[in-house]
Amino acid sequence: MLYEFIATIAAAFGMAGLALVITHLSKLAGKRAPKWLIPLFAAIGIFGFQIHQEYNWYDQQVNQLPDGVTVVKTAESTEWFRPWSYVKPQILRFIAADTGNATAQINDPNIYLVNLYLFERRRSVQQIPQVIDCAAPARADYVIPAKDNKLTIDEHVKQTTMWRPLETDDPLFINICNKT
């Protein structure tokens, strides 16, 4: 975030410098440029860079994902204070699943333990372990046992009552249960 702030300031100074050149060239031509030209160009630099970053954030994050981590859901957003998002909605949140490291349980090969990662612009990544039952199909949050508690994944599956249905066309189901 610090680098983005520095880059935003640099874009503002760069555009203001361009306006300064225009101001000096207009003096040489015998006309005076308006006084508000330099702040206007600085504002254009700031807004332009921020809009560029908002639209490229998703692609930058996806390109940094390691092998085996796939995007399973994206959330597009339009906001009234970002009128350009009505023309092209922005992806400000997405969910990625660590399908490469999903582990099937020994007692039931239809049950997988997988980590989901929640990405949101300007927030740190959250990791949520999920238990996926491919036979049901359903999913449940996996509560990591405390050091004193030796609850295995199989025992957790038997005890949990918070199963949520999972559609067979859901990308999470497809990436976990249909992998070869």
Residue, then its C-alpha position, 0 to 999 in steps of 0.5 A: m500500500l505504501y508503494e501505491f501511495i508513492a506511485t500515486i504521488a509520482a503520477a500527480f507530480g508527473m501530470a503537474g510537470l506536464a501542465l507546467v511545461i504547457t504553462h511555460l510554452s503558452k508564455l512563449a506563445g504570448k498567452r497565459a495558461p489558466k492558474w488552475l491548469i497545474p492542480l487539474f493535471a495533478a488531480i487527473g494524474i491521481f484519479g487516472f492512476q487510482i482507476h488504473q490500479e482498481y481495474n488491474w488489481y485482480d489480474q495482478q493478484v491472480n498472476q501472483l497465485p502459486d500453482g495449484v491455487t485457482v480462483v473459484k469466485t469473483a465479485e464484481s462491484t459498481e458504486w455510486f461514488r465510482p461512476w466509471s464502474y457502471v460502464k465496466p464493473q470492477i472486481l474488488r473481491f475474489i475467492a481462491a481455493d488451494t486445489g493442488n493441496a486438497t487432501a482426501q480423507i483416508n476413511d472417506p475418499n469423498i471428503y476433502l480438506v481444502n483451504l479457501y483464500l479470501f482476497e479483497r482490495r486493500r485488505s489482507v488475505q484471509q484463509i478459511p479451511q473448508v471440508i468438502d463432501c463430494a457425495a452430498p455435495a456440501r461444504a462446512d467450515y473446518v474449525i482447527p482443533a486446539k492443542d489440547n483437543k485431538l479432534t480429527i477431520d473424520e470426527h469433525v465431519k461426524q460432529t458438524t451440523m453446519w453443512r451448507p449445500l454445494e451445487t454441482d456446477d459450483p467452481l469449488f465443487i468442480n475444482i475439488c471433486n472432479k479433479t483427476 
